[in-house]
Amino acid sequence: MAGRRTPGAADSRCPACTAPILRQWVGRVAALHVTADLTPIDPAREHEHRAPNRLTWCLLTGPWRPPELRWRCWSRTCGHQIVTEHRCPPADPTTLF
C-alpha cells in the first residue's frame, strides 16, 4: 500500500540567479510543480506580474508551519502573501560585439 503523498516544499536558491525560491507541488489531483519567488508582490500591482504562462500564488506562512503555496484565493481579505512564479532576470550581455 502506498503512503500518502505530502505536499513537500524545497526552500532553496535558483541555481542560475541565486534568488530565494520555493519549489512545491500545488494541488491534489492534477497538481502543478511550481517554482515561486519568495519575495511577496503587492496585490494592487499583481496584474503587472501575471502573464498567460506565469501565475500568482498564495503563500501561507506561520510560526508552526512550513511555507506552503496554494492556488490564488482572489479574495481581497485573504491576508496571505502573494508570490509569483520565478523567472530569472535578463542576463547582462557578455560579448563585445
C-alpha positions as CSV (number, residue, x, y, z in Angstrom):
1,M,0.0,0.0,0.0
2,A,1.4,3.4,-1.0
3,G,1.8,6.0,1.6
4,R,0.1,9.4,1.5
5,R,1.9,12.0,-0.5
6,T,2.8,15.1,1.3
7,P,3.0,18.5,-0.5
8,G,6.7,18.8,0.2
9,A,8.4,22.1,-0.3
10,A,12.0,22.8,-1.1
11,D,13.1,26.2,0.1
12,S,16.3,27.0,-1.8
13,R,18.0,29.3,-4.2
14,C,17.8,29.4,-8.0
15,P,21.0,27.9,-9.5
16,A,21.1,30.5,-12.3
17,C,20.4,33.8,-10.5
18,T,20.7,32.8,-6.8
19,A,17.3,34.3,-5.9
20,P,15.4,32.7,-3.0
21,I,12.7,30.3,-4.4
22,L,10.2,27.8,-3.1
23,R,9.6,24.6,-5.1
24,Q,6.5,22.6,-4.4
25,W,3.6,20.6,-5.9
26,V,0.4,22.6,-5.7
27,G,-3.0,20.8,-5.9
28,R,-4.1,17.3,-5.2
29,V,-5.4,15.6,-8.4
30,A,-3.8,17.5,-11.2
31,A,-1.0,19.1,-9.3
32,L,1.4,21.6,-10.8
33,H,5.1,21.6,-9.9
34,V,5.7,25.3,-9.1
35,T,8.9,27.2,-8.6
36,A,7.9,30.5,-7.0
37,D,9.8,33.6,-5.8
38,L,9.8,34.1,-2.1
39,T,9.6,37.9,-2.5
40,P,5.9,38.9,-2.0
41,I,4.3,41.2,-4.5
42,D,1.8,44.0,-3.9
43,P,-1.7,42.7,-4.7
44,A,-2.6,46.0,-6.2
45,R,0.2,45.6,-8.8
46,E,-0.4,41.9,-9.3
47,H,-1.6,42.4,-12.9
48,E,1.9,43.6,-13.8
49,H,3.4,40.3,-12.9
50,R,0.8,37.9,-14.3
51,A,1.1,36.6,-17.8
52,P,-0.5,33.6,-19.7
53,N,2.2,31.3,-18.6
54,R,3.1,33.0,-15.3
55,L,0.7,32.5,-12.4
56,T,0.5,34.1,-8.9
57,W,0.0,32.0,-5.7
58,C,-1.0,32.5,-2.1
59,L,1.9,31.8,0.3
60,L,0.8,30.6,3.6
61,T,3.3,31.0,6.5
62,G,3.2,30.8,10.2
63,P,5.3,30.2,13.2
64,W,4.4,26.5,13.4
65,R,4.1,25.6,9.8
66,P,6.5,25.4,6.8
67,P,5.8,27.8,3.9
68,E,3.1,26.4,1.6
69,L,1.9,27.5,-1.8
70,R,-1.8,27.4,-2.6
71,W,-4.0,28.4,-5.6
72,R,-4.7,32.1,-5.5
73,C,-7.7,32.9,-3.3
74,W,-8.8,36.0,-5.3
75,S,-10.3,37.4,-2.1
76,R,-9.0,40.9,-1.1
77,T,-9.2,40.0,2.5
78,C,-7.4,36.6,2.5
79,G,-4.4,38.0,4.3
80,H,-1.9,35.8,2.6
81,Q,1.3,37.0,0.9
82,I,1.1,36.9,-2.9
83,V,4.1,35.4,-4.8
84,T,4.6,34.8,-8.5
85,E,6.3,32.1,-10.5
86,H,10.1,32.5,-10.7
87,R,11.7,33.9,-13.8
88,C,15.4,34.8,-13.8
89,P,16.2,38.4,-14.6
90,P,17.7,39.0,-18.0
91,A,21.5,38.5,-18.0
92,D,23.9,41.1,-19.0
93,P,25.5,40.6,-22.4
94,T,28.9,39.1,-22.2
95,T,30.1,39.6,-25.8
96,L,31.8,42.7,-27.0
97,F,30.1,42.9,-30.4
